[in-house]
Amino acid sequence: MKTIQTENPIESLVEYTERFSVTTLKLLRLQLLEQSTFITTLVVTRLVVIVMYLFCFIMGSIGIAVWAGHMLGEMYLGFVVMTAFYLLAGILFQNYLYRWIRKPVSDLLIRQVQQ
């Protein structure tokens, strides 16, 4: 670190304050970068996992619909049963969206930012 070699104490103080503020801004920028990188990687990895689960869910739903259609004697009836099930699940999901999704996700993001 460079030492301040000026005779005027005011100039010395101004120079020191200037270097301190520049260093503080650099530190703040690095801290913000670290937090944003952490949150971004968290979101991206969770999205990848969700997409994988979604793919398995869709394939399983098609399999259950085909099986139910086979059991009911008509293929389309299996898809009608699955559609009714997902319609009911969607209505419940919409009614409880805040409690099940928005609040936990908001709390998670706030906790990650505060760390």
N, C-alpha and C positions, 0 to 999 in steps of 0.2 A: 504494500500500500504506500502510496506517495505521501510524504509528509509535507505539511504546509509550511512554507518558508517566507511568509510575507511579514512585513513589519507592522502593517496596519491591522489591528485586531478586527475591525469591521470587515475588511476584505477577506480576512481569514475565516471569519464566521460565515460569510456569504458563500465562499467557496466550499466550505465544509457542508453547509446546508444543501447546496446544489448537488454535491456528490451523494449525500445521504438520500435526497429525494429521488435521484436517478436510480440508486441501488434499491430503494424501497419499491419503486415502480417495477423494476426488473423482477424482484422477488414476488410481487403481487401477480405479475403476468405469468410467471412460472407456476405459482400455486393454482391460478385459474386454469392453466393448461393441464395441470395434473388432474384436477377435479373433473374437467370436461372430458378428458381422455378416459378416466375411470368410468364415468357415467356412460359414455359412448360405447365402450367395450362391454359394459354390463348389459346395455340395451341390445346390442348386436348379438351377443351370445345367447341371450334369452329369446330373441326373435328366431334365431336358427333352431333352437330347441323346440319352440312353439310350432314352427313350420313342419318340423319332423313329426311331432305329435299330431298335428293337423292332417298330415298325409296318412298316417296310420289310422286316424279316426275316420277319414273318408273311406279308406279301403275297407275298414271294419263295418262301416255303415252299409256300404254296398253289399258286402257279404251277408250281413244280417237281413237286409231287404230281400236278397235273392233267396235266402233260406226261408224267411217268413212267407214269401210268395210260393215257394215250393210246398210248404206246409199247408197253405190256404188253397192251393190248387191253381191259382192264377198268379203269374209273375207280378203283374201290376199291383195286386193287392198288397204284396210285401212292401212295395215302394209307397203305397198309400198309408200303410201303418207307420212306416218310418217318418213320412212327412207329418203325420198327425203328432207323433212323438216329438219331433223337432219343433213343431209349431207350439206345442204346450211348453217345451223347455225354453223356447225363445220368449214367450210371454212371461214366464217366471224370471228369466234372466233380465229382461227389460225392467221388470218391477223392482228387482233387487240389485240393479247395476251399481248404484252408488255404494252400497254396503259391501258388495263382493269384489268390485273391481276398482272403482275410482279412488275410494279412500285408502285401501292398502297400497295401491301404486303410488299415490301422492305421498303417503307416509314413507314408503321406501325411497323415493327420490329425495325427499327432504332429509332423511337420515343419511343418505349417501353424500349429499352436499355438505352436511354439517360435520362430517368426519374429517 
